[in-house]
């Protein structure tokens, strides 16, 4: 069995390293499933996305207006992947 020496100079089994790494950082589900869009940001996304989709429906702009689906979806679901990656949240603090 392979043993690894860390900064503590103790022998650690590789399976323990995986365990330690998994408990020291949040999982993807914990990061991605938290609501991080709220307040003015939420409503601006919903209205902006709806506006672009409305322009596509009436033919005022081309298919590039379908990009409005992204802000509309992130506003409705209150989750933004980019905000999750950057650690940003516009939701009110939960007590």
C-alpha positions as CSV (number, residue, x, y, z in Angstrom):
1,X,0.0,0.0,0.0
2,X,1.3,3.5,-0.9
3,X,1.6,6.0,1.9
4,X,1.9,9.7,1.3
5,X,3.7,12.2,3.5
6,X,1.9,15.6,3.8
7,X,3.1,18.8,5.5
8,X,2.4,17.3,8.9
9,X,5.1,14.6,8.2
10,X,2.6,11.9,9.1
11,X,1.9,8.9,6.9
12,X,-1.5,9.2,5.4
13,X,-3.4,6.6,3.3
14,X,-4.5,7.9,-0.1
15,X,-8.1,7.1,0.7
16,X,-7.9,9.5,3.6
17,X,-6.7,12.3,1.3
18,X,-9.8,11.8,-0.8
19,X,-12.0,11.9,2.3
20,X,-10.2,15.0,3.7
21,X,-10.5,16.8,0.3
22,X,-14.2,16.0,0.1
23,X,-15.1,17.3,3.5
24,X,-13.1,20.5,3.1
25,X,-14.8,21.9,0.0
26,X,-18.5,22.2,-0.9
27,X,-19.9,19.8,-3.5
28,X,-21.1,21.0,-6.8
29,X,-24.7,20.5,-5.8
30,X,-24.2,22.7,-2.7
31,X,-22.9,25.5,-4.9
32,X,-25.2,25.2,-7.9
33,X,-28.5,24.6,-6.1
34,X,-28.4,27.7,-3.9
35,X,-30.5,30.7,-5.0
36,X,-28.1,33.5,-5.8
37,X,-30.3,35.9,-7.9
38,X,-32.7,38.0,-6.0
39,X,-34.3,41.4,-5.6
40,X,-33.8,43.9,-8.4
41,X,-31.4,41.6,-10.3
42,X,-34.1,38.9,-10.5
43,X,-36.7,41.3,-11.9
44,X,-34.3,43.0,-14.3
45,X,-33.4,39.6,-15.7
46,X,-37.0,38.5,-16.1
47,X,-38.1,41.8,-17.7
48,X,-35.0,42.0,-20.0
49,X,-35.3,38.4,-21.1
50,X,-39.0,38.8,-21.8
51,X,-38.3,42.0,-23.7
52,X,-35.8,40.3,-26.1
53,X,-38.1,37.4,-26.6
54,X,-41.0,39.7,-27.4
55,X,-38.9,41.5,-30.0
56,X,-38.1,38.1,-31.6
57,X,-41.8,37.2,-31.6
58,X,-42.8,40.4,-33.5
59,X,-39.9,40.1,-35.9
60,X,-38.1,43.3,-34.8
61,X,-34.8,41.4,-34.3
62,X,-33.5,38.2,-35.6
63,X,-32.8,34.9,-33.9
64,X,-30.1,36.4,-31.8
65,X,-32.9,37.7,-29.6
66,X,-33.4,34.2,-28.3
67,X,-30.4,35.0,-26.1
68,X,-33.1,36.5,-23.9
69,X,-33.9,32.9,-22.7
70,X,-30.8,32.9,-20.6
71,X,-31.7,36.0,-18.4
72,X,-35.3,34.9,-18.3
73,X,-34.5,31.4,-17.0
74,X,-31.9,32.6,-14.5
75,X,-34.4,35.1,-13.2
76,X,-37.2,32.6,-12.9
77,X,-35.1,29.9,-11.3
78,X,-33.2,32.4,-9.1
79,X,-29.9,30.6,-10.0
80,X,-27.1,31.9,-12.2
81,X,-24.2,29.5,-13.0
82,X,-21.7,32.4,-13.5
83,X,-22.7,33.9,-10.1
84,X,-22.1,30.4,-8.6
85,X,-18.6,30.2,-10.1
86,X,-17.7,33.7,-9.0
87,X,-19.2,33.4,-5.6
88,X,-21.7,36.3,-6.1
89,X,-25.2,36.4,-4.6
90,X,-27.8,39.2,-4.9
91,X,-30.2,37.4,-2.6
92,X,-31.0,38.8,0.8
93,X,-29.1,37.1,3.7
94,X,-31.0,34.3,5.3
95,X,-31.3,34.3,9.0
